[in-house]
Amino acid sequence: MADPKLVEYVKTSLAQGKPKEEIYKELLGQGQTIEVIQESFNALTTEEEKEDTSKRTIRIIVTIGAVLVGTGIFSFITANWQAIARPVKIGIILVSMLISYGTGWHMKEKSNLLKTGETLILLGSIIYGAGIFLVAQMFNIRANWPDGFILWMIGAIAVAYAVESYPLLYLAIPLGIIALVGHPFGIFTGFGCNSFLLTSSFLLLAATTITFVTGWIIRKKMPPELKEFY
């Protein structure tokens, strides 16, 4: 069983930037044995692994929660869609989206609540996507359904780049795949524009390229301590 005080000393020394060899020399000079010192390092490693596992678990639970909340909002609005006036419908979508984005940004940037902020931003993007299809239904916009996923994907990428949110890239990837499947072989057979939303096979290709380029940029800017989580 490692000495808690010794483990804390090792942890503090590493946080101060001391190399492992220097810590060994200091502890050996204090009369500690190599076995005891190594035990402290092992205990610290185990503690960090437990913290990492806990953080990943929390992130997964919170993300699932955001998806369920977004689904609940979408289901509630859909169930009462006919009874709600058109301006109220648009207001609900816009207000919900802006509150999620704004609160998420504030928590992430101002309150240092990274996971909660990221989750609310993700929820805002889900509401944005649901809003695309609800507005299209409301105004009877006749367009190819994959175009909605393209617009949703581009919106997610734009927000991901603006707030440097890597998880939104994970949302954009399946959206792009759905859009590509919805336009079978269109990307290879022509580049004609859609007359309704001015989307095209070229736009689909451009959106796919933008996704990976944006992901690379965000990954490059991301602090080292976050890269292991995303």
Summary of the structure (lengths in Angstrom):
residues: 230
radius of gyration: 24.4
end to end distance: 33.4
largest distance: 80.1
contacts: 669
relative contact order: 0.08
helix: 80%
strand: 1%
